[in-house]
């Protein structure tokens, strides 16, 4: 199952609300991921450009997009950035497949 790493920011209103009533945001995320057949692997508060990072297994891009759209529509998060991650075994397979394709591929403008 594909793994997705998502980073994002809380809105000012979300931060104000969580200061008044602190909550564990991993629980609601785990529930919405389960609704699309996914699983939360990890959820972290982060410093710097983004406020949080989540790692999830989700069946496919369409289901992950649905989760992101639902989260974004809540108004509590913004600037969501999601990356698909591959295991080292999957990457090895990609390199092996590319080694078969690369000799026949010509770069743009190449002869």
N, CA, C and O of each residue as an XYZ file, in Angstrom:
444
protein
N       0.860     -1.173      0.000
C       0.000      0.000      0.000
C       0.904      1.233      0.000
O       1.879      1.283      0.750
N       0.591      2.228     -0.833
C       1.424      3.438     -0.897
C       1.503      4.179      0.445
O       0.556      4.190      1.231
N       2.651      4.788      0.671
C       2.875      5.590      1.868
C       2.937      7.057      1.451
O       3.606      7.411      0.480
N       2.236      7.896      2.194
C       2.172      9.329      1.914
C       2.663     10.110      3.130
O       2.255      9.849      4.262
N       3.542     11.066      2.874
C       4.031     11.956      3.927
C       3.423     13.328      3.654
O       3.616     13.901      2.581
N       2.692     13.845      4.628
C       2.028     15.140      4.467
C       2.541     16.116      5.517
O       2.640     15.793      6.700
N       2.862     17.310      5.054
C       3.220     18.409      5.942
C       2.170     19.494      5.777
O       1.572     19.629      4.710
N       1.947     20.263      6.828
C       0.972     21.343      6.732
C       1.107     22.328      7.875
O       1.941     22.177      8.768
N       0.263     23.336      7.816
C       0.250     24.369      8.845
C      -1.148     24.450      9.441
O      -2.146     24.234      8.752
N      -1.204     24.763     10.725
C      -2.480     25.071     11.363
C      -2.821     26.529     11.082
O      -1.928     27.373     11.000
N      -4.095     26.823     10.936
C      -4.502     28.216     10.806
C      -4.401     28.886     12.165
O      -4.325     28.217     13.195
N      -4.400     30.201     12.158
C      -4.348     30.956     13.414
C      -5.522     30.585     14.311
O      -5.359     30.430     15.521
N      -6.715     30.443     13.713
C      -7.898     30.067     14.503
C      -7.760     28.676     15.115
O      -8.175     28.454     16.253
N      -7.182     27.746     14.369
C      -6.983     26.392     14.906
C      -6.020     26.426     16.090
O      -6.248     25.757     17.098
N      -4.959     27.197     15.971
C      -3.995     27.304     17.071
C      -4.662     27.933     18.295
O      -4.477     27.458     19.415
N      -5.430     28.992     18.085
C      -6.138     29.628     19.206
C      -7.075     28.630     19.886
O      -7.138     28.566     21.113
N      -7.795     27.858     19.089
C      -8.718     26.865     19.641
C      -8.012     25.785     20.424
O      -8.498     25.356     21.471
N      -6.861     25.335     19.925
C      -6.131     24.271     20.626
C      -5.431     24.799     21.877
O      -5.129     24.023     22.783
N      -5.167     26.109     21.941
C      -4.633     26.691     23.183
C      -5.700     26.673     24.279
O      -5.410     26.438     25.452
N      -6.936     26.929     23.863
C      -8.041     26.912     24.819
C      -8.383     25.479     25.223
O      -8.608     25.182     26.396
N      -8.416     24.600     24.222
C      -8.770     23.196     24.469
C      -7.789     22.294     23.714
O      -8.059     21.909     22.577
N      -6.647     21.952     24.339
C      -5.663     21.093     23.669
C      -6.267     19.745     23.260
O      -7.085     19.171     23.979
N      -5.851     19.262     22.104
C      -6.357     17.978     21.629
C      -5.288     17.243     20.849
O      -4.362     17.850     20.311
N      -5.425     15.944     20.795
C      -4.527     15.088     20.031
C      -5.100     14.956     18.628
O      -6.093     14.257     18.431
N      -4.495     15.612     17.659
C      -5.014     15.603     16.293
C      -4.741     14.289     15.559
O      -5.273     14.077     14.469
N      -3.931     13.412     16.128
C      -3.688     12.123     15.491
C      -4.961     11.279     15.456
O      -5.189     10.533     14.504
N      -5.789     11.397     16.493
C      -7.010     10.583     16.550
C      -7.987     10.895     15.413
O      -8.421      9.969     14.727
N      -8.352     12.174     15.184
C      -9.258     12.438     14.061
C      -8.653     12.064     12.709
O      -9.364     11.619     11.808
N      -7.341     12.246     12.571
C      -6.692     11.869     11.311
C      -6.750     10.361     11.112
O      -7.041      9.890     10.013
N      -6.476      9.607     12.163
C      -6.537      8.141     12.061
C      -7.941      7.681     11.673
O      -8.093      6.751     10.881
N      -8.962      8.328     12.227
C     -10.349      7.944     11.913
C     -10.696      8.217     10.441
O     -11.319      7.383      9.785
N     -10.291      9.385      9.929
C     -10.635      9.689      8.530
C      -9.840      8.797      7.573
O     -10.349      8.407      6.522
N      -8.597      8.473      7.932
C      -7.817      7.552      7.099
C      -8.452      6.164      7.078
O      -8.487      5.516      6.032
N      -8.950      5.704      8.217
C      -9.598      4.394      8.288
C     -10.830      4.338      7.391
O     -11.143      3.290      6.826
N     -11.527      5.464      7.262
C     -12.728      5.502      6.416
C     -12.426      5.236      4.950
O     -13.301      4.787      4.210
N     -11.183      5.511      4.517
C     -10.812      5.247      3.123
C      -9.933      4.003      3.008
O      -9.331      3.759      1.962
N      -9.861      3.215      4.087
C      -9.068      1.994      4.063
C      -7.603      2.220      4.367
O      -6.773      1.351      4.098
N      -7.270      3.376      4.923
C      -5.886      3.699      5.226
C      -5.545      3.527      6.692
O      -6.384      3.145      7.508
N      -4.280      3.821      7.007
C      -3.793      3.672      8.375
C      -2.774      4.767      8.664
O      -1.893      5.040      7.849
N      -2.901      5.388      9.828
C      -1.931      6.388     10.266
C      -0.711      5.671     10.827
O      -0.835      4.850     11.735
N       0.455      5.974     10.296
C       1.705      5.393     10.777
C       2.326      6.303     11.835
O       2.857      5.827     12.838
N       2.257      7.618     11.604
C       2.839      8.556     12.564
C       2.299      9.955     12.353
O       1.932     10.335     11.241
N       2.253     10.723     13.442
C       1.810     12.114     13.388
C       2.690     12.914     14.334
O       2.811     12.570     15.510
N       3.297     13.964     13.839
C       4.287     14.707     14.609
C       4.051     16.209     14.513
O       3.687     16.718     13.453
N       4.256     16.907     15.604
C       4.321     18.358     15.608
C       5.747     18.697     15.211
O       6.693     18.085     15.707
N       5.911     19.677     14.312
C       7.248     19.991     13.819
C       7.531     21.478     13.970
O       6.612     22.293     14.046
N       8.789     21.812     14.013
C       9.229     23.203     14.085
C       9.632     23.656     12.684
O       9.984     22.837     11.835
N       9.577     24.957     12.454
C      10.044     25.480     11.179
C       8.899     25.849     10.264
O       7.871     26.361     10.708
N       9.083     25.586      8.990
C       8.131     26.016      7.964
C       6.750     25.372      8.134
O       5.735     26.007      7.846
N       6.704     24.142      8.592
C       5.439     23.430      8.754
C       5.186     23.126     10.226
O       6.122     22.971     11.010
N       3.905     23.044     10.591
C       3.513     22.789     11.981
C       3.382     21.304     12.297
O       3.544     20.896     13.447
N       3.090     20.498     11.283
C       2.905     19.065     11.529
C       3.345     18.248     10.332
O       3.478     18.754      9.218
N       3.568     16.964     10.594
C       3.933     16.004      9.571
C       3.204     14.710      9.899
O       3.209     14.263     11.047
N       2.581     14.111      8.898
C       1.931     12.822      9.107
C       2.460     11.824      8.084
O       2.848     12.188      6.974
N       2.464     10.565      8.485
C       2.856      9.475      7.596
C       1.700      8.485      7.611
O       1.276      8.018      8.668
N       1.197      8.173      6.418
C       0.020      7.309      6.329
C       0.148      6.311      5.187
O       0.783      6.586      4.169
N      -0.464      5.154      5.376
C      -0.643      4.182      4.293
C      -2.075      4.342      3.811
O      -3.012      4.292      4.608
N      -2.246      4.535      2.510
C      -3.575      4.730      1.928
C      -3.624      3.937      0.629
O      -2.624      3.872     -0.086
N      -4.772      3.330      0.305
C      -4.840      2.452     -0.859
C      -4.394      3.066     -2.188
O      -3.773      2.382     -3.001
N      -4.704      4.354     -2.420
C      -4.353      4.943     -3.712
C      -4.427      6.471     -3.647
O      -4.861      7.045     -2.648
N      -3.994      7.110     -4.727
C      -3.957      8.576     -4.798
C      -5.346      9.197     -4.643
O      -5.488     10.244     -4.012
N      -6.354      8.571     -5.205
C      -7.710      9.120     -5.125
C      -8.183      9.180     -3.678
O      -8.756     10.180     -3.246
N      -7.941      8.106     -2.932
C      -8.358      8.082     -1.531
C      -7.559      9.097     -0.706
O      -8.112      9.743      0.184
N      -6.261      9.238     -0.999
C      -5.446     10.217     -0.273
C      -5.906     11.627     -0.601
O      -5.967     12.481      0.284
N      -6.230     11.879     -1.859
C      -6.736     13.195     -2.241
C      -8.031     13.508     -1.497
O      -8.247     14.647     -1.083
N      -8.883     12.517     -1.326
C     -10.133     12.723     -0.590
C      -9.856     13.127      0.854
O     -10.511     14.027      1.379
N      -8.898     12.476      1.498
C      -8.528     12.822      2.874
C      -8.002     14.254      2.930
O      -8.389     15.026      3.808
N      -7.124     14.607      1.999
C      -6.549     15.954      1.981
C      -7.609     17.017      1.729
O      -7.588     18.078      2.353
N      -8.530     16.738      0.822
C      -9.608     17.690      0.537
C     -10.519     17.869      1.743
O     -10.935     18.985      2.054
N     -10.825     16.778      2.416
C     -11.663     16.860      3.620
C     -10.957     17.664      4.708
O     -11.572     18.516      5.349
N      -9.669     17.397      4.918
C      -8.915     18.129      5.937
C      -8.823     19.607      5.576
O      -9.018     20.473      6.429
N      -8.530     19.886      4.333
C      -8.427     21.276      3.890
C      -9.736     22.024      3.987
O      -9.750     23.220      4.278
N     -10.837     21.332      3.747
C     -12.149     21.993      3.791
C     -12.573     22.337      5.215
O     -13.507     23.115      5.411
N     -11.894     21.763      6.217
C     -12.249     22.036      7.609
C     -11.914     23.464      8.023
O     -12.487     23.993      8.976
N     -10.988     24.080      7.304
C     -10.574     25.436      7.640
C      -9.533     25.505      8.740
O      -9.099     26.600      9.096
N      -9.120     24.377      9.289
C      -8.158     24.370     10.385
C      -6.719     24.151      9.963
O      -5.796     24.375     10.746
N      -6.521     23.707      8.705
C      -5.169     23.472      8.203
C      -5.008     24.148      6.853
O      -5.980     24.403      6.143
N      -3.782     24.426      6.524
C      -3.483     25.083      5.257
C      -2.119     24.621      4.750
O      -1.367     23.971      5.476
N      -1.813     24.957      3.523
C      -0.503     24.670      2.921
C      -0.119     23.199      3.009
O       1.020     22.867      3.335
N      -1.070     22.322      2.718
C      -0.790     20.887      2.759
C       0.132     20.507      1.605
O      -0.104     20.877      0.454
N       1.166     19.775      1.930
C       2.141     19.313      0.936
C       2.320     17.819      1.156
O       2.730     17.391      2.235
N       2.015     17.029      0.139
C       2.063     15.571      0.281
C       3.055     14.969     -0.703
O       3.107     15.357     -1.870
N       3.833     14.026     -0.217
C       4.828     13.327     -1.015
C       4.570     11.834     -0.914
O       4.289     11.318      0.168
N       4.664     11.146     -2.033
C       4.567      9.685     -2.017
C       5.955      9.146     -1.673
O       6.955      9.587     -2.240
N       6.013      8.205     -0.757
C       7.289      7.624     -0.336
C       7.381      6.168     -0.793
O       6.383      5.449     -0.833
N       8.586      5.758     -1.132
C       8.840      4.369     -1.524
C       9.807      3.750     -0.538
O      10.699      4.426     -0.025
N       9.633      2.462     -0.273
C      10.609      1.746      0.539
C      11.874      1.558     -0.296
O      11.860      1.759     -1.510
N      12.949      1.178      0.354
C      14.196      0.950     -0.389
C      14.049     -0.226     -1.362
O      14.669     -0.229     -2.426
N      13.246     -1.207     -1.010
C      12.998     -2.354     -1.906
C      12.238     -1.883     -3.151
O      12.569     -2.275     -4.270
N      11.211     -1.034     -2.949
C      10.460     -0.493     -4.087
C      11.368      0.369     -4.965
O      11.279      0.313     -6.191
N      12.232      1.158     -4.348
C      13.154      2.002     -5.109
C      14.117      1.148     -5.939
O      14.420      1.474     -7.086
N      14.591      0.053     -5.342
C      15.479     -0.852     -6.076
C      14.778     -1.373     -7.321
O      15.383     -1.450     -8.391
N      13.496     -1.735     -7.185
C      12.732     -2.197     -8.337
C      12.578     -1.114     -9.399
O      12.634     -1.395    -10.596
N      12.382      0.133     -8.951
C      12.251      1.245     -9.892
C      13.563      1.460    -10.652
O      13.553      1.686    -11.862
N      14.693      1.390     -9.935
C      15.990      1.537    -10.603
C      16.225      0.414    -11.597
O      16.759      0.643    -12.681
N      15.828     -0.801    -11.233
C      15.995     -1.939    -12.138
C      15.149     -1.749    -13.399
O      15.621     -2.002    -14.508
N      13.905     -1.306    -13.231
C      13.034     -1.064    -14.385
C      13.587      0.068    -15.246
O      13.545     -0.003    -16.474
N      14.103      1.110    -14.600
C      14.659      2.247    -15.339
C      15.897      1.851    -16.128
O      16.147      2.392    -17.205
N      16.679      0.905    -15.596
C      17.895      0.498    -16.311
C      17.554     -0.143    -17.648
O      18.350     -0.088    -18.586
N      16.367     -0.755    -17.741
C      15.927     -1.332    -19.012
C      15.423     -0.253    -19.965
O      15.541     -0.396    -21.182
N      14.868      0.813    -19.426
C      14.275      1.869    -20.250
C      15.279      2.943    -20.678
O      15.176      3.490    -21.776
N      16.238      3.239    -19.819
C      17.146      4.369    -20.029
C      17.915      4.339    -21.356
O      18.050      5.383    -21.993
N      18.420      3.187    -21.792
C      19.210      3.217    -23.040
C      18.399      3.700    -24.249
O      18.982      4.268    -25.173
N      17.105      3.499    -24.277
C      16.311      3.907    -25.428
C      15.722      5.304    -25.317
O      15.073      5.775    -26.251
N      15.936      5.970    -24.198
C      15.338      7.306    -23.987
C      16.344      8.372    -24.399
O      17.502      8.352    -23.981
N      15.885      9.297    -25.221
C      16.732     10.408    -25.661
C      16.301     11.675    -24.943
O      15.106     11.959    -24.855
N      17.238     12.427    -24.438
C      16.953     13.688    -23.749
C      16.357     14.693    -24.737
O      16.640     14.619    -25.932
N      15.544     15.620    -24.260
C      15.018     16.667    -25.138
C      16.159     17.385    -25.857
O      17.157     17.767    -25.246
N      15.994     17.554    -27.131
C      17.029     18.222    -27.925
C      18.191     17.325    -28.284
O      19.091     17.718    -29.027
N      18.165     16.088    -27.738
C      19.260     15.151    -28.009
C      19.123     14.539    -29.387
O      18.049     14.540    -29.990
N      20.227     14.023    -29.862
C      20.200     13.401    -31.188
C      20.322     11.900    -31.077
O      20.319     11.204    -32.092
